[in-house]
């Protein structure tokens, strides 16, 4: 961060001897300011690869650029912002849906304490968004679905449903463990297939 910086929402500017760019997830083309895509970094200080894992190295390092798997953008002042992770992205009818966008809107409801959105496998659409919600007081799924109707596009609606939970699984540092929620849905789907 530069001295006297007043904007702490971003992660600062690039250091000297570091190049950065945002690329389109679909085409790989470089994007301009305020356009969201994958953050890529090029520098002598970037790792040489994953130990004894050439496949992961080839996925992460392409033409000298490290593909971080982070989704973000940079502004006109060249400040970078991280908004999501590529692996969290939900593909609905070949459209990209970032869980954080849905979560930010859902958390504006006064009775929602916290939430986490994941992709639920769907035969017709590939995946559909599903929300796990912790509430402050009792609220119906119908009320939350109605609340979201005008907030986001049709393909970003919670067609996978809303599951109310007492708490969300978290790591020791408080990060929500999306993997555990995804596993929970896979188990539910597996059981329902055989019943």
TORNU-681689 format. One record per residue: residue number from 0; residue in three letters; x, y, z of N, C-alpha, C in turn. Coordinates in steps of 0.05 Angstrom, whole numbers, always signed. Atoms other than C-alpha are relative to their C-alpha. Layout:
NODE    nr   rest     n_xx     n_yy     n_zz    ca_xx    ca_yy    ca_zz     c_xx     c_yy     c_zz
NODE   NUM    ALA        X        Y        Z        X        Y        Z        X        Y        Z
...
This chain:
NODE    nr   rest     n_xx     n_yy     n_zz    ca_xx    ca_yy    ca_zz     c_xx     c_yy     c_zz
NODE     0    UNK      +17      -24       +0       +0       +0       +0      +18      +25       +0
NODE     1    UNK      -16      -25       -1      +26      +70      -15       -4      +14      +26
NODE     2    UNK       +3      -16      -25      +38     +117      +43      -24      +18       -2
NODE     3    UNK      +24      -17       -2      -22     +158      +66      -24      -11      -16
NODE     4    UNK      +22      +13      +15      -68     +108      +30      -26       +1      +18
NODE     5    UNK      +25       -1      -15     -141     +117      +50      -19      -22       -9
NODE     6    UNK      +17      +21      +11     -170      +59       +9      +11      -27       +8
NODE     7    UNK      -10      +25      -10     -161       -6      +47      -18      -24       -9
NODE     8    UNK      +17      +22      +10     -215      -47      +10      +16      -16      -20
NODE     9    UNK      -16      +15      +20     -165      -66      -44      +24      -12      +12
NODE    10    UNK      -25      +11      -11      -99     -101      -38      +24      +15      -10
NODE    11    UNK      -23      -17       +7      -56      -44      -63       +7       -1      -29
NODE    12    UNK      -11       +0      +27      -16      -32     -126      +22      -21       -2
NODE    13    UNK      -21      +19       +5      +35      -78     -158      +27      +11      +10
NODE    14    UNK      -26       -8       -8     +105      -76     -130      +18       +3      -24
NODE    15    UNK      -19       -2      +22     +165      -58     -173       +9      -28       -7
NODE    16    UNK       -9      +26      +10     +189     -116     -216      -23      -21       +0
NODE    17    UNK      +23      +18       +1     +118     -146     -215      -19      +10      -21
NODE    18    UNK      +21       -7      +20      +70     -146     -274      -26      -14       +8
NODE    19    UNK      +26      +13       -6       -4     -160     -266      -19       +6      -22
NODE    20    UNK      +21       -4      +19      -63     -167     -311      -25      -15       +8
NODE    21    UNK      +25      +14       -4     -136     -187     -309       -8      -12      -27
NODE    22    UNK       +8      +13      +26     -158     -238     -362      -28      -10       +1
NODE    23    UNK      +27      +10       +3     -226     -258     -387       +0      -30       +6
NODE    24    UNK       +0      +29       -7     -244     -327     -358       -7      -17      -25
NODE    25    UNK       +9      +16      +24     -276     -349     -424      +21       +1      -22
NODE    26    UNK      -17       -3      +23     -227     -322     -476      +30       +2       +6
NODE    27    UNK      -28       -4       -7     -162     -309     -438      +11      +27       -8
NODE    28    UNK       -9      -27       +9     -158     -238     -467       +3      +18      +24
NODE    29    UNK       -4      -20      -21     -131     -181     -424      -23      +19       +1
NODE    30    UNK      +22      -18       -4     -184     -136     -394      +11      +27      +10
NODE    31    UNK       -7      -26      -10     -182      -62     -377       -9       +6      +28
NODE    32    UNK       +8       -8      -27     -196      -23     -313      -30       -6       +5
NODE    33    UNK      +28       +5      -10     -259      -42     -273      -14      -23      -15
NODE    34    UNK      +12      +23      +12     -270     -106     -313      +10      -25      +15
NODE    35    UNK       -6      +23      -18     -273     -170     -272       +8      -25      -16
NODE    36    UNK      -10      +25      +12     -233     -232     -290      +20      -12      +19
NODE    37    UNK      -20      +13      -17     -177     -276     -265      +25      +17       +2
NODE    38    UNK      -25      -15       -5     -116     -242     -234      +24      -17       -7
NODE    39    UNK      -25      +14       +7      -50     -263     -265      +24      +18       +6
NODE    40    UNK      -24      -14       -9      +20     -243     -240      +24      -12      -15
NODE    41    UNK      -25       +8      +12      +88     -245     -273      +23      +14      +15
NODE    42    UNK      -22      -11      -16     +152     -235     -232      +21      -21       +5
NODE    43    UNK      -21      +19       -7     +219     -267     -217       -5      -13      +27
NODE    44    UNK       +5      +11      -27     +193     -277     -146      -23      -20       +1
NODE    45    UNK      +22      +19       +1     +134     -320     -168      +12      -28       +1
NODE    46    UNK      -10      +28       -2     +143     -395     -153       +7      -12      -27
NODE    47    UNK       -8      +14      +24     +175     -441     -203      -19      -23       -7
NODE    48    UNK      +19      +22       +5     +122     -494     -195       -7      -15      +26
NODE    49    UNK       +7      +17      -23      +89     -544     -148      +19      -24       +1
NODE    50    UNK      -19      +22       -4     +136     -596     -119      -12      -26       -9
NODE    51    UNK       +8      +26      +10     +130     -662     -156      -28       -1      -11
NODE    52    UNK      +27       +0      +11      +65     -641     -189       -1      +17      -25
NODE    53    UNK       -2      -14      +26      +75     -622     -262      -27       +9      -10
NODE    54    UNK      +27       -7      +10       +0     -622     -278      -10      +26      +12
NODE    55    UNK       +9      -25      -13      -16     -569     -226      +18      +24       -8
NODE    56    UNK      -19      -21       +9      +46     -529     -247       -9      +10      -27
NODE    57    UNK       +9       -8      +27      +22     -529     -320      -26      +15       +1
NODE    58    UNK      +25      -14       -2      -47     -506     -298       +4      +28      +11
NODE    59    UNK       -4      -26      -13      -20     -449     -256      +19      +19      -15
NODE    60    UNK      -20      -16      +14      +39     -425     -298       -2       -3      -30
NODE    61    UNK       +4       +1      +29      +26     -407     -370      +15      +24      -13
NODE    62    UNK      -16      -21      +13      +77     -368     -413      +12      +20      +20
NODE    63    UNK      -13      -17      -20     +110     -342     -350      -19      +15      +19
NODE    64    UNK      +21      -13      -17      +44     -317     -320      -11      -20      +20
NODE    65    UNK      +12      +17      -21      +19     -345     -254      -30       +7       +1
NODE    66    UNK      +29       -3       +0      -56     -356     -258       -9       -6      +29
NODE    67    UNK       +4       +2      -29      -77     -343     -186      -25      -15       +8
NODE    68    UNK      +26      +12       -7     -148     -371     -188      -17      +20      +15
NODE    69    UNK      +16      -22      -12     -170     -305     -156      -14      +16      -21
NODE    70    UNK      +16      -17      +18     -225     -265     -189       +2      +29      +12
NODE    71    UNK       -1      -27      -10     -218     -190     -185       +3      +20      -23
NODE    72    UNK       -3      -22      +20     -204     -124     -222      +19      +20      +11
NODE    73    UNK      -16      -23       -9     -161      -62     -219      -15      +25       -9
NODE    74    UNK      +14      -25       +7     -186      +10     -220      +19      +19      -16
NODE    75    UNK      -16      -20      +16     -161      +73     -256      +26       +7      +13
NODE    76    UNK      -25       -7      -14     -109      +84     -202      +18      -25       +3
NODE    77    UNK      -16      +25       +0      -82      +13     -213       +0      -15      +28
NODE    78    UNK       +4      +15      -25     -107      -12     -145      -14      -26       -7
NODE    79    UNK      +12      +26       +5     -124      -87     -147      -20       -7      +22
NODE    80    UNK      +21       +9      -18     -186     -117     -115       -6      -29       -5
NODE    81    UNK       +7      +28       +3     -200     -190     -102      -29       -3       +9
NODE    82    UNK      +29       +2       -6     -274     -207     -104      -10      -29       +4
NODE    83    UNK       +9      +27       -2     -278     -283     -108      +22      -20       -8
NODE    84    UNK      -19      +21       +9     -244     -349     -124      -13      -14      -25
NODE    85    UNK       +9      +13      +25     -249     -381     -193      -14      -27       +6
NODE    86    UNK      +12      +27       -6     -264     -450     -163      -27       +2      +13
NODE    87    UNK      +27       -3      -12     -325     -421     -127      -21       +7      -20
NODE    88    UNK      +19       -9      +20     -357     -398     -192      -20      -23       -7
NODE    89    UNK      +21      +18       +7     -423     -430     -210       -7       +4      -29
NODE    90    UNK       +7       -2      +29     -439     -446     -283      -29       -8       -4
NODE    91    UNK      +28       +4       +5     -513     -438     -298       -6       +5      -30
NODE    92    UNK       +5       -3      +29     -531     -451     -371      +23      +14      -14
NODE    93    UNK      -24      -12      +11     -459     -432     -389       +4      +29       +7
NODE    94    UNK       -4      -27      -10     -466     -366     -352      +15       -1      +26
NODE    95    UNK      -16       -1      -24     -417     -347     -297      -16      +14      +23
NODE    96    UNK      +13      -11      -24     -447     -336     -228      +19       -1      +23
NODE    97    UNK      -18       +0      -23     -404     -314     -170      -16       +1      +25
NODE    98    UNK      +16       +2      -25     -431     -335     -102       +0      +26      +16
NODE    99    UNK       -1      -25      -16     -408     -270      -69      -21      +20       -8
NODE   100    UNK      +20      -20      +10     -455     -229     -113      -28       -7      +12
NODE   101    UNK      +26       +8      -11     -515     -270      -89       +0       +4      +30
NODE   102    UNK       -3       -2      -29     -490     -272      -17       -3      +29       +9
NODE   103    UNK       +1      -28       -7     -482     -196      -15      -29      +10       +0
NODE   104    UNK      +28       -8       +1     -554     -186      -36      -17      -13      +21
NODE   105    UNK      +16      +15      -20     -583     -240       +9       +5      +10      +28
NODE   106    UNK       -6      -10      -27     -547     -212      +70      -12      +28       +6
NODE   107    UNK      +14      -26       -5     -584     -146      +60      -27       -4      +13
NODE   108    UNK      +26       +6      -13     -647     -180      +85       +4       +3      +31
NODE   109    UNK       -4       -5      -29     -656     -157     +158       +1      -25      +18
NODE   110    UNK       +1      +24      -17     -667     -228     +184      +22      -20       -6
NODE   111    UNK      -22      +18       +7     -606     -260     +151      +25       +8      +16
NODE   112    UNK      -25       -4      -16     -547     -267     +199      +24       -4      -18
NODE   113    UNK      -21       +6      +19     -500     -299     +148       -9      -22      -19
NODE   114    UNK       +7      +19      +20     -502     -342      +87      +24       -9      -17
NODE   115    UNK      -20      +10      +19     -462     -382      +37      -14      -13      -23
NODE   116    UNK      +12      +10      +25     -480     -398      -35      +19      -19      -14
NODE   117    UNK      -17      +19      +16     -454     -459      -73      -16       -9      -24
NODE   118    UNK      +13      +10      +24     -470     -492     -139      -11      -28       +6
NODE   119    UNK      +13      +27       -4     -519     -551     -136       -3      -12      -28
NODE   120    UNK       +3      +13      +26     -515     -601     -194      -29       -1       -9
NODE   121    UNK      +27       +0      +11     -575     -596     -240       +1      -10      -29
NODE   122    UNK       +0      +13      +27     -592     -638     -302       -6      +20      -22
NODE   123    UNK       +9      -18      +21     -625     -581     -340      +19      +23       -4
NODE   124    UNK      -16      -25       +1     -579     -522     -323      +30       -4       +5
NODE   125    UNK      -28       +5       -7     -513     -555     -304       +4       +3      +30
NODE   126    UNK       +0       -7      -29     -513     -521     -236      -21      +21       +5
NODE   127    UNK      +18      -21       -9     -561     -477     -198       +9       +9      +28
NODE   128    UNK       -9      -10      -26     -546     -432     -138      -18      -10      +22
NODE   129    UNK      +13      +10      -24     -564     -460      -70      +12      +15      +24
NODE   130    UNK       -9      -15      -23     -560     -419       -6       -3      -15      +26
NODE   131    UNK       +2       +9      -28     -545     -442      +65       -2      +26      +16
NODE   132    UNK       +6      -25      -14     -573     -389     +112       -3       -4      +30
NODE   133    UNK       +4       -2      -29     -566     -373     +186      -17      +25       +4
NODE   134    UNK      +18      -23       -4     -623     -328     +208       +1      +11      +28
NODE   135    UNK       +2      -13      -26     -632     -279     +265      -26       -9      +14
NODE   136    UNK      +27       +9       -9     -706     -298     +272      -11      -17      -22
NODE   137    UNK      +11      +18      +20     -750     -347     +236      -11      +16      -24
NODE   138    UNK       +9      -12      +25     -763     -330     +163       -4      -23      -20
NODE   139    UNK       +6      +22      +18     -792     -372     +107      +17       +2      -25
NODE   140    UNK      -15       +0      +26     -756     -393      +43      -14      +17      -20
NODE   141    UNK      +16      -16      +20     -813     -361       +3       +6      +30       +3
NODE   142    UNK       -5      -29       -5     -800     -293      +36      +28       +8      -10
NODE   143    UNK      -27       -6      +10     -725     -296      +20       +1       -2      -30
NODE   144    UNK       +0       +2      +29     -738     -319      -51      -14      +25      -12
NODE   145    UNK      +14      -25       +9     -787     -260      -60      +18      +24       +2
NODE   146    UNK      -19      -22       -5     -735     -213      -31      +21       +2      -22
NODE   147    UNK      -21       +1      +19     -684     -236      -82       -9       +5      -29
NODE   148    UNK      +11       -1      +28     -730     -233     -144       +9      +24      -16
NODE   149    UNK       -6      -24      +15     -716     -161     -163      +30       +9       +2
NODE   150    UNK      -27       -8       -5     -644     -160     -140      +20       -9      -21
NODE   151    UNK      -19      +12      +19     -610     -205     -191      -14      -12      -24
NODE   152    UNK      +11      +12      +25     -619     -234     -261      -12      -27       +6
NODE   153    UNK      +14      +26       -3     -662     -296     -271      +19      -23       +5
NODE   154    UNK      -18      +23       -3     -603     -344     -278      +16       +1      +26
NODE   155    UNK      -14       -2      -25     -574     -319     -212      -19       -5      +24
NODE   156    UNK      +19       +5      -21     -637     -334     -172       +6      -27      +13
NODE   157    UNK       -6      +24      -16     -634     -388     -118      -18      -24       -7
NODE   158    UNK      +17      +23      +10     -665     -444     -160       +7      -26      +13
NODE   159    UNK       -7      +24      -15     -627     -495     -119      -12       -1      +28
NODE   160    UNK      +13       -1      -26     -666     -473      -58      +16      +14      +22
NODE   161    UNK      -13      -11      -24     -649     -447      +11       -2      -20      +22
NODE   162    UNK       -1      +18      -23     -627     -491      +68       +6      +16      +25
NODE   163    UNK       -5      -15      -25     -633     -462     +138      +17      -17      +18
NODE   164    UNK      -18      +14      -18     -577     -482     +185       +5      +16      +25
NODE   165    UNK       -7      -14      -26     -557     -466     +257      +25      +16       -3
NODE   166    UNK      -25      -13       +4     -487     -448     +236      +14      -10      -25
NODE   167    UNK      -15       +8      +24     -440     -451     +176      +27      -12       +9
NODE   168    UNK      -26      +12       -7     -377     -495     +179      +22      +20       -6
NODE   169    UNK      -21      -19       +3     -316     -452     +189      +27      -11       +9
NODE   170    UNK      -27       +8       -7     -241     -460     +193       +8      +15      +26
NODE   171    UNK       -9      -13      -25     -201     -438     +255       +2      +30       -3
NODE   172    UNK       -2      -29       +4     -191     -369     +224      -27      +13       -9
NODE   173    UNK      +26      -12       +5     -266     -360     +211       -9       -1      -29
NODE   174    UNK       +7       +2      +28     -267     -376     +137      -21      -22       -4
NODE   175    UNK      +21      +19       +5     -330     -411     +113      +11      -23      -18
NODE   176    UNK      -10      +23      +14     -314     -482      +89      -21       -9      -21
NODE   177    UNK      +19       +7      +22     -353     -486      +23       +1      -29       -8
NODE   178    UNK       -4      +28       +7     -324     -555      +10      -19      -18      +16
NODE   179    UNK      +17      +17      -17     -362     -584      +69      -30       +3       -8
NODE   180    UNK      +27       -4       +9     -427     -553      +45       -6      -14      -26
NODE   181    UNK       +3      +14      +25     -416     -580      -25       -2      -30       +4
NODE   182    UNK       +1      +29       -6     -402     -649       +3      -27       -8      +12
NODE   183    UNK      +26       +5      -13     -466     -645      +45      -21       -3      -22
NODE   184    UNK      +20       +2      +22     -507     -632      -19       +4      -25      -17
NODE   185    UNK       -5      +24      +15     -473     -688      -56      -11      -25      +14
NODE   186    UNK      +10      +23      -16     -490     -737       +0      -31       +0       +0
NODE   187    UNK      +29       -2       +0     -563     -712       +2      -10      -10      -28
NODE   188    UNK       +8       +9      +27     -568     -721      -74       +4      -30       -5
NODE   189    UNK       -6      +29       +3     -536     -790      -71      -22      -16      +14
NODE   190    UNK      +20      +15      -15     -585     -813      -17      -27       +1      -14
NODE   191    UNK      +26       -3      +13     -646     -785      -54       -2      -16      -26
NODE   192    UNK       -1      +16      +24     -624     -822     -117       -8      -29       +5
NODE   193    UNK       +5      +28       -7     -630     -889      -82      -25       -4      +17
NODE   194    UNK      +24       +3      -16     -695     -875      -44      -25       +5      -17
